[in-house]
């Protein structure tokens, strides 16, 4: 697929796309003594699968999902993480860094004067803290806390379209997760860009209109204004 028409609004996943999920979660796990000596890459993959299982059930706040998935994964690896360590891990998310290309890209995109939204599987309080690192205002945030469900369910996009008064083909959704974002957005008829930061292949990303390794490449594809022509501190909308 290709980007066949200009978007009227841009929606983003946050963690893994704008905020460096992998760096953040590895640093948070390395701070837990009970996990010393474990294969953290394998641990991270197992925790992601457990998280998906928890999210498929009744809605729980994302901090609870993170804490439970951490403890259940530790048990699967023969370890034990205390409740206090699990809470500290779950509340570390606002400390996770932004990708180096995120703020510049968002400033250049903001220059198009079109709505920017984040659709995230997290709570409002933590998301608001994280996006301060991006230094660019968003027109709306749609969280799992708002819609009481987790992507890949459709509620985030349904809510975003209702707030904007637009059709699915009017959006461009930009995200790093084939499972949580690209496959469900494409199924809803929403053009989407897969930001393949992990440099992997996935059949779930087959519906992406465009695949890029990072946001600099996407800026070139969208023919955005050069960074030198865009104000460093965009005006709040």
N, C-alpha and C positions, 0 to 999 in steps of 0.2 A: 504493500500500500504506500501511497504518498500523501503528503498534505495538500489536499486539492482545493481548499478554500481558507481564507483568513479566519482565524478564531475571533469570536466576539468576547470571550473571557478565557482565562487560563486557570486551571486547577492543578494543584500539586499534592502529592504525598510529601511528608516532611522528612521522616527519619529514613535514611538511606538515600534520599534524593537531595535534600538541602542540608540536613544535619548528618554528620558521619556516624551512623549507627554502629558500624563494625569497630571503629576505633573506640567509641564510647563504651560499648558493651565489653570489649576485651579489657579495657582499663578498669572497669567496675568489677569484673570477675577476678582480675589479678589482685584486687584489694581484699579478697575474701580468703583468709588463711586456710579454711577447710578444703579449698580447691587447689592448693599447692600441689604441683606434680602431675596434675591431670592434663590430658590433651584438650586444650581449651577450644580448638577448632571443632573437634568432635562434640564437645560439650555444647557449644553454641548451636550446632545443627540440631542436636537432640532437643535442646530447650525450645528452639523454634517450632519443632513438630508438636511438642507438648503444649506450647502456647496456643497453637492453632486448635488443638483439641479443646482446651479450656474456653476459647473464644466462641467455639461452635455451640456451647451450652447457653444457659441463661446469662444475661448480661451481668458482668462484674466490673467495677472500676479497673482501669488498666493497671494502676499500681498494685492491686490485688492479683491481677493476672500475672504480672511480672514476678511478684514475690512467690506465688504458688508454683509457677513454672520453674523458677530457680530451685526451690526446695525439692520438687519432684524429680528434677533432672539430677540434682546432687544425690538423691536416694538411688536413682538408676545407676549412678557411677560408684555406688558404695560409700558415699559420704553423707554428711549431715550439715545443713546450714541452719543456723538459729533464726528465730523469728526476727530478732533485732537486725541481724545481718541481711536478711531478706528485705526488710523494710528499708534499710540503708541503700541497698542495691536498687530498689524500685524508685526511690526518690533521688537517685543520682542523675537521672536523665537530663535535667536542665544544665548539667555540667558538661554534657557531651558536645564536642566541637562542631562548628559548621564546616562544610567543605570549603576549600579555598576559592572555588569558582562561584559559590552561591550568591554572595552579596552583589558582586559586580553584574552577574547575569540578571538578577532581579531588578537592579537599578535600571539596566538597559531595557528590560521588558516593561518596567513601569513607565518608561518614556513613551510607550505606545498609548498610554492613557486608557487602558482596558482593565476590567476588574481582575484582580488576583485573589484566589482563594486557596486555603489549605484544607484538605480532607484527610483527617488523621485518626488512627486507632488509639487515641490517648485521651486524657482528661484535659479540660480547658485550662486549668491552673498550670499544669506542667507545660502544655504547648505554648502558652503565652510567655513563659519564662524562656523556653528554647528559642522562640523566634526573635527575641531581642538580639541574639547573636547575628541575625541576618540583616539587621539595620535597615530594613525596608518595610513599609506598612503594607498590610493585607486588608482587602475590603471585607473579608469574612473568614471565619474559621468554622469548620464543621467537624465535630469530634464524635467519637463513639459515645461519649457522655451525652451529647445532644440527641443522637438518634437511637441510643440504647441498643446498638448492634455494632458488629465489627465487619469491616471489609474482609472478605470479598462480597458480603451482602451488598445489595444495591442502595441501601438507605442513604449513604453519604451523598451519592450522586443525585438521587431523587430530591434530597433536601437542597443541594446546591442549585439545581435547575429551578426549583420552586422559588428560591430566594432571588435568583437572577431573572426569572421570567423568560428563560431561553429554552431552546430545543437542544437535544443531545448533540446534534451536529454543529451547534454553535460553539461548543467547548473545545479546548485542547487540554487533555489531561497529561501531566508530566510526572513520571514516577519510575522508581527503581525495582519494584517488586512485581514480577509477572503474576504471582499467585494472588496477592492482595489487590492489585491495581490494574495491570495491563489486561489480563484476561477478562475480568468482570466489566471493565470500562468498554472494551471492544464489543463485548456481548450486548451492551446497552446502546451500541451505535455511536459511542463517543470516540472521536479520533484521539489517539494517544501516542505519546513518545516514550519509548523505553530508554531510560538512562542506565545503561548496562555497566555500572561502575565495577562490578565484580568480574567482568569479562567472562561470562559464562553463556551457555546456550540453554534455551528453555522452550519447549513446545507451547507453553502457556503464553509466550510473547508473540506468537504467530500473527495476532491481530494488530500489532503495533503499526502505525502508519510510518514510523521512523524509529530507528535505533541509533543511539549516539553513545560514545564512551563517557561523556561528561557534558557539562553545561556550556563550556566554551564552544564545543562543536555544534550544539543546538543553537547558540546565538548566531553562528555563521549561517546555519540552515534557515533561520528565521529572518536573516538580514537585519539584525537589530542595529541601532545606532552605535557607533564606537563608544567605548567607555569614556574616552576623553571628552565626549560631547554631552555627557550625562552628569547632572549634579550629584555630588557625593552623598547628599542627604535629601532624598526625595521628600516633597511636601506631603504631610498627612492629608489623606482624602477626607 
